[in-house]
Amino acid sequence: MSEGLNDRSQAILEAIIEDYIESAEPVGSRAITRRHPVGLSPASVRNVMSDLEDLGYLQSPHTSAGRVPTEKGFRFYIDSLLQVRKLSNREQQQLEHQFQFDGLHAEDLVREAGKALSSISHYTGVVLAPRFETSVFKQIEFLPLSGGRILVILVADSGLVQNRVIELDESLSQRELEQAANYLNNRLAGLPIQQVREELLSEMAQEKALYDEMLQKALLLSKTVLQDEAKDHIFIEGASNLLEHPDFVDVEKMKQIFRTFEAKGRLVKLLDQSQQADGVQIFIGSESSCSEISGCSLITAPYTDQKGIIGTLGVIGPMRMDYSSVIPVVDYTAKVVSRILELEDH
């Protein structure tokens, strides 16, 4: 029990939230007595609703006599009242058959997972891809561009790919670029990216690098590529799904949310934060500490490979989202992604 919420108060709060999730409309006392076996008159229900409002679990929109849940109300509902259903075997099979996860590289796999979450939930799927910094070096390739620029393609053993454009003071021929790539691939393949940086610094300090022109160029190229931290990749799928929900009729609010999706930085921090704990996490409204999406809820779950947690996936939707259905979908999708990534590590 919390703040004097007896069984009757909890039952009415649960009924209001479930009706609000379904209808997106303020819920009145008569609706509660008609739809739910609370065993109370509308007048008695109104008294309980008034008490719940005083305690901060409900609020009254100015244009209606009904009530809607507050963030505090949703939090109590999720922590104390919500019964999360389990996905049936058939639903699990449908999820895996509809979205062909097997055989994909890590980056394609997590992007597909985001699409799956969006399609099934009808909200927005978000995925923080594995950090390149935690990956193992597989190969590097240098391609000449115009104006003395070079396109660098850096590939990790998991399938993650980083493309970067660098500029050098001197121009290098295609043959020189190929020689540099061959040397680095033979020397560094199979090493963690962080260790690659250390190896490069060590080799540059050695005397042989002063006398081997090809080695100098290879080390210079790789140092230029790897001196900056790789950017986090976040995939956002189905952002337009939010427009279908009545919770987002405020044009300015939607613009703010879409700007956040485009900027991505705040979402990366939030997903990174949720990566610090095991299992499903639910951020309601302002709990996300991301004011731009304060009218939304975020359900996340981490995914793993054999080394442990490497990323996060989830769903963004209205606070009024169907938690009972979305939570098991997020949880199971994270387990599918983890299973595939762990098998690929063998």
C-alpha positions as CSV (number, residue, x, y, z in Angstrom):
1,M,0.0,0.0,0.0
2,S,1.3,3.5,-0.8
3,E,0.1,6.8,0.8
4,G,-3.1,5.3,2.1
5,L,-4.1,3.6,-1.1
6,N,-6.4,0.9,0.1
7,D,-7.7,-1.9,-2.1
8,R,-10.7,0.2,-3.2
9,S,-8.5,3.1,-4.2
10,Q,-6.1,0.9,-6.1
11,A,-8.9,-0.8,-7.9
12,I,-10.4,2.5,-9.1
13,L,-7.0,3.9,-10.1
14,E,-6.3,0.7,-12.1
15,A,-9.7,1.0,-13.8
16,I,-9.2,4.6,-14.7
17,I,-5.7,4.0,-16.1
18,E,-6.9,1.0,-18.2
19,D,-9.8,2.9,-19.6
20,Y,-7.6,5.9,-20.3
21,I,-5.1,3.7,-22.1
22,E,-7.8,2.3,-24.3
23,S,-9.8,5.5,-25.0
24,A,-7.3,8.5,-24.6
25,E,-10.2,10.3,-23.0
26,P,-10.7,11.5,-19.4
27,V,-12.5,8.9,-17.3
28,G,-15.6,9.8,-15.2
29,S,-17.2,8.0,-12.3
30,R,-20.2,6.7,-14.2
31,A,-17.9,5.1,-16.8
32,I,-16.1,3.3,-14.0
33,T,-19.3,1.9,-12.4
34,R,-20.6,0.8,-15.8
35,R,-17.4,-1.0,-17.0
36,H,-15.8,-2.3,-13.8
37,P,-17.2,-4.4,-10.9
38,V,-16.2,-1.9,-8.2
39,G,-19.4,-2.3,-6.2
40,L,-19.7,1.4,-5.6
41,S,-22.1,4.2,-6.6
42,P,-20.9,6.9,-8.9
43,A,-20.9,9.3,-5.9
44,S,-18.6,7.0,-3.9
45,V,-16.3,6.6,-6.9
46,R,-16.1,10.4,-7.3
47,N,-15.0,10.7,-3.7
48,V,-12.3,8.1,-4.2
49,M,-11.2,9.9,-7.4
50,S,-11.0,13.2,-5.5
51,D,-8.8,11.6,-2.9
52,L,-6.6,10.1,-5.6
53,E,-6.3,13.6,-7.2
54,D,-5.3,15.1,-3.9
55,L,-2.6,12.5,-3.5
56,G,-1.3,13.3,-7.0
57,Y,-2.3,10.1,-8.8
58,L,-4.9,11.8,-11.0
59,Q,-5.6,15.2,-12.5
60,S,-8.6,16.9,-14.0
61,P,-8.4,18.4,-17.5
62,H,-10.1,21.8,-17.5
63,T,-12.5,20.8,-20.3
64,S,-13.8,17.6,-18.6
65,A,-15.3,16.4,-15.4
66,G,-13.3,13.1,-15.8
67,R,-9.8,12.4,-14.6
68,V,-6.6,11.3,-16.3
69,P,-3.6,9.6,-14.7
70,T,-0.5,11.7,-13.8
71,E,3.1,10.4,-14.1
72,K,2.8,9.4,-10.4
73,G,-0.3,7.5,-11.2
74,F,1.3,5.6,-14.1
75,R,4.3,4.8,-12.0
76,F,2.2,3.3,-9.2
77,Y,0.2,1.4,-11.8
78,I,3.4,-0.1,-13.4
79,D,5.1,-0.9,-10.1
80,S,2.1,-2.3,-8.2
81,L,-0.9,-3.1,-10.4
82,L,0.2,-3.9,-13.9
83,Q,0.0,-7.6,-14.9
84,V,2.4,-8.0,-17.8
85,R,1.3,-10.8,-20.1
86,K,3.6,-13.3,-21.6
87,L,4.1,-13.7,-25.4
88,S,2.6,-17.0,-26.5
89,N,4.8,-19.4,-28.5
90,R,2.9,-18.4,-31.6
91,E,3.6,-14.7,-31.1
92,Q,7.2,-15.4,-30.5
93,Q,7.4,-17.5,-33.8
94,Q,5.5,-14.7,-35.7
95,L,8.0,-12.1,-34.4
96,E,11.0,-14.2,-35.6
97,H,9.4,-15.2,-38.9
98,Q,8.2,-11.8,-39.8
99,F,11.6,-10.2,-39.2
100,Q,14.5,-12.3,-40.5
101,F,17.1,-11.6,-37.9
102,D,19.4,-14.6,-38.6
103,G,22.4,-14.1,-40.8
104,L,22.6,-10.3,-40.4
105,H,25.6,-8.4,-39.3
106,A,25.3,-6.6,-36.0
107,E,24.4,-3.2,-37.4
108,D,21.7,-4.6,-39.8
109,L,20.4,-6.8,-37.0
110,V,19.8,-4.1,-34.5
111,R,18.3,-1.8,-37.2
112,E,15.9,-4.7,-38.1
113,A,15.1,-5.1,-34.4
114,G,14.1,-1.4,-34.3
115,K,11.8,-1.9,-37.3
116,A,10.2,-4.9,-35.6
117,L,9.6,-3.0,-32.4
118,S,8.0,-0.2,-34.3
119,S,5.8,-2.4,-36.5
120,I,4.5,-4.6,-33.7
121,S,4.0,-1.8,-31.1
122,H,2.7,0.9,-33.5
123,Y,5.0,3.3,-31.6
124,T,8.6,4.3,-32.3
125,G,11.4,1.8,-32.1
126,V,14.8,3.0,-30.9
127,V,18.1,1.0,-30.8
128,L,21.5,2.0,-29.5
129,A,23.9,0.0,-31.7
130,P,27.0,-1.7,-30.1
131,R,29.8,0.8,-29.6
132,F,32.5,0.5,-32.1
133,E,35.0,1.2,-29.3
134,T,34.1,-2.2,-27.8
135,S,34.5,-4.1,-31.1
136,V,37.3,-6.1,-32.5
137,F,39.2,-4.8,-35.6
138,K,38.6,-6.8,-38.8
139,Q,39.8,-4.7,-41.7
140,I,40.4,-1.2,-43.0
141,E,40.2,0.1,-46.5
142,F,41.3,3.5,-48.0
143,L,39.6,4.9,-51.1
144,P,40.9,8.1,-52.7
145,L,38.4,11.0,-53.2
146,S,38.8,14.3,-55.0
147,G,40.6,17.2,-53.4
148,G,43.2,15.1,-51.6
149,R,40.6,13.5,-49.3
150,I,40.4,9.8,-48.4
151,L,37.4,7.7,-47.6
152,V,38.2,5.3,-44.8
153,I,36.1,2.2,-44.3
154,L,36.7,0.6,-40.9
155,V,35.1,-2.8,-40.3
156,A,34.7,-4.7,-37.0
157,D,34.3,-8.4,-36.7
158,S,30.7,-8.0,-35.6
159,G,29.8,-6.4,-38.9
160,L,29.8,-2.8,-37.6
161,V,31.1,-0.4,-40.2
162,Q,32.5,3.1,-39.7
163,N,32.9,5.4,-42.7
164,R,35.1,8.5,-42.3
165,V,36.6,11.1,-44.7
166,I,40.0,12.4,-43.8
167,E,42.4,15.0,-45.3
168,L,46.1,14.6,-45.5
169,D,48.8,17.1,-46.3
170,E,50.3,14.9,-48.9
171,S,48.5,13.0,-51.7
172,L,48.9,9.2,-51.8
173,S,48.4,6.9,-54.8
174,Q,46.0,4.1,-54.9
175,R,48.9,1.6,-54.7
176,E,50.2,3.3,-51.5
177,L,46.8,3.3,-50.0
178,E,46.4,-0.5,-50.7
179,Q,49.9,-1.2,-49.2
180,A,49.0,0.7,-46.1
181,A,45.7,-1.1,-45.7
182,N,47.3,-4.5,-46.3
183,Y,50.0,-3.8,-43.6
184,L,47.4,-2.6,-41.1
185,N,45.0,-5.5,-41.7
186,N,47.8,-8.1,-41.3
187,R,49.2,-6.4,-38.2
188,L,46.0,-5.5,-36.4
189,A,43.2,-7.9,-37.3
190,G,41.7,-9.6,-34.3
191,L,42.7,-6.9,-31.8
192,P,40.1,-4.9,-29.8
193,I,39.8,-1.4,-31.2
194,Q,41.1,0.1,-28.0
195,Q,44.2,-2.1,-28.2
196,V,44.7,-1.1,-31.8
197,R,45.2,2.5,-30.7
198,E,47.8,1.4,-28.2
199,E,49.6,-0.8,-30.8
200,L,49.7,2.1,-33.2
201,L,51.2,4.5,-30.7
202,S,53.8,1.8,-29.8
203,E,54.8,1.2,-33.4
204,M,55.1,4.9,-34.1
205,A,57.6,5.2,-31.3
206,Q,59.8,2.5,-32.6
207,E,62.9,3.3,-34.7
208,K,61.9,1.2,-37.7
209,A,58.9,3.5,-38.4
210,L,61.4,6.3,-39.0
211,Y,63.1,4.5,-41.9
212,D,60.2,2.6,-43.6
213,E,58.3,5.1,-45.7
214,M,55.4,2.7,-46.3
215,L,55.1,2.0,-42.6
216,Q,55.1,5.7,-41.9
217,K,52.2,6.3,-44.2
218,A,50.2,3.4,-42.9
219,L,50.7,4.5,-39.3
220,L,49.9,8.1,-40.2
221,L,46.6,7.1,-41.9
222,S,45.5,4.8,-39.1
223,K,46.3,7.4,-36.5
224,T,44.3,10.0,-38.3
225,V,41.3,7.7,-38.5
226,L,41.4,6.3,-34.9
227,Q,42.4,9.4,-33.0
228,D,38.8,10.5,-32.6
229,E,36.2,8.5,-30.7
230,A,33.6,6.8,-32.9
231,K,30.2,8.3,-32.8
232,D,27.4,6.3,-31.3
233,H,24.9,4.9,-33.7
234,I,21.3,5.2,-32.8
235,F,18.5,3.9,-35.0
236,I,15.0,5.4,-34.8
237,E,12.3,3.5,-36.7
238,G,8.7,4.5,-37.1
239,A,8.8,8.0,-35.7
240,S,5.7,8.9,-37.8
241,N,3.7,6.3,-35.8
242,L,3.4,8.9,-33.0
243,L,1.3,11.1,-35.3
244,E,-1.4,8.4,-35.3
245,H,-2.0,8.8,-31.5
246,P,-4.3,11.5,-30.1
247,D,-1.8,12.3,-27.4
248,F,0.3,14.1,-29.9
249,V,-2.1,16.6,-31.6
250,D,0.0,19.5,-30.3
251,V,2.1,20.5,-33.3
252,E,4.8,22.3,-31.3
253,K,5.2,19.3,-29.1
254,M,5.6,17.0,-32.0
255,K,8.1,19.3,-33.6
256,Q,10.1,19.2,-30.4
257,I,10.0,15.4,-30.3
258,F,11.1,15.1,-33.9
259,R,14.0,17.6,-33.4
260,T,15.1,15.3,-30.5
261,F,15.0,12.3,-32.8
262,E,17.0,14.2,-35.4
263,A,19.6,15.5,-32.9
264,K,19.8,12.0,-31.3
265,G,22.4,13.1,-28.7
266,R,19.9,13.2,-25.7
267,L,18.5,9.9,-26.7
268,V,21.9,8.3,-26.8
269,K,22.6,9.5,-23.2
270,L,19.2,8.1,-22.1
271,L,19.7,4.7,-23.7
272,D,23.2,4.6,-22.4
273,Q,21.9,5.2,-18.9
274,S,19.3,2.4,-19.3
275,Q,22.2,0.1,-20.4
276,Q,23.6,0.2,-17.0
277,A,21.0,-2.1,-15.5
278,D,19.7,-5.6,-16.5
279,G,16.2,-6.3,-17.6
280,V,13.4,-4.1,-18.8
281,Q,13.3,-0.5,-17.6
282,I,10.4,2.0,-17.9
283,F,10.9,5.7,-18.0
284,I,7.6,7.7,-17.6
285,G,7.4,11.3,-18.8
286,S,9.9,13.5,-17.0
287,E,11.6,10.4,-15.4
288,S,13.7,10.2,-18.6
289,S,15.4,13.5,-17.7
290,C,15.0,14.3,-21.4
291,S,12.6,17.3,-21.3
292,E,12.0,17.2,-25.1
293,I,10.1,13.8,-24.7
294,S,8.6,14.5,-21.3
295,G,5.1,13.7,-22.6
296,C,6.3,10.2,-23.6
297,S,7.2,6.9,-22.0
298,L,10.3,4.8,-22.9
299,I,10.5,1.1,-22.4
300,T,14.0,-0.3,-22.8
301,A,15.9,-3.6,-22.5
302,P,19.7,-4.2,-23.0
303,Y,21.0,-6.8,-25.4
304,T,24.2,-8.7,-25.1
305,D,26.9,-10.8,-26.8
306,Q,29.3,-13.2,-25.0
307,K,31.2,-10.2,-23.5
308,G,28.1,-8.8,-21.8
309,I,25.7,-5.9,-22.4
310,I,26.7,-4.1,-25.6
311,G,23.6,-2.0,-26.5
312,T,20.0,-1.1,-25.7
313,L,16.7,-1.3,-27.6
314,G,13.2,0.0,-26.8
315,V,10.0,1.7,-27.7
316,I,9.0,5.4,-27.3
317,G,5.3,6.1,-27.1
318,P,2.7,8.1,-25.2
319,M,2.5,7.7,-21.4
320,R,-0.8,6.1,-22.3
321,M,0.8,3.2,-24.1
322,D,-0.3,-0.4,-23.6
323,Y,2.4,-1.4,-21.2
324,S,1.1,-4.9,-20.7
325,S,1.6,-5.7,-24.4
326,V,4.7,-3.6,-25.2
327,I,6.9,-4.7,-22.3
328,P,7.0,-8.4,-23.3
329,V,7.7,-7.5,-27.0
330,V,10.7,-5.3,-26.0
331,D,11.9,-8.0,-23.6
332,Y,11.7,-10.8,-26.1
333,T,13.2,-8.8,-29.0
334,A,16.2,-8.0,-26.8
335,K,16.5,-11.8,-26.0
336,V,16.4,-12.7,-29.7
337,V,19.0,-10.1,-30.6
338,S,21.2,-11.3,-27.8
339,R,20.9,-14.9,-28.8
340,I,22.0,-14.3,-32.3
341,L,24.9,-12.1,-31.3
342,E,26.1,-14.6,-28.8
343,L,25.9,-17.4,-31.4
344,E,27.9,-15.3,-33.9
345,D,30.7,-14.9,-31.4
346,H,31.4,-18.6,-31.5
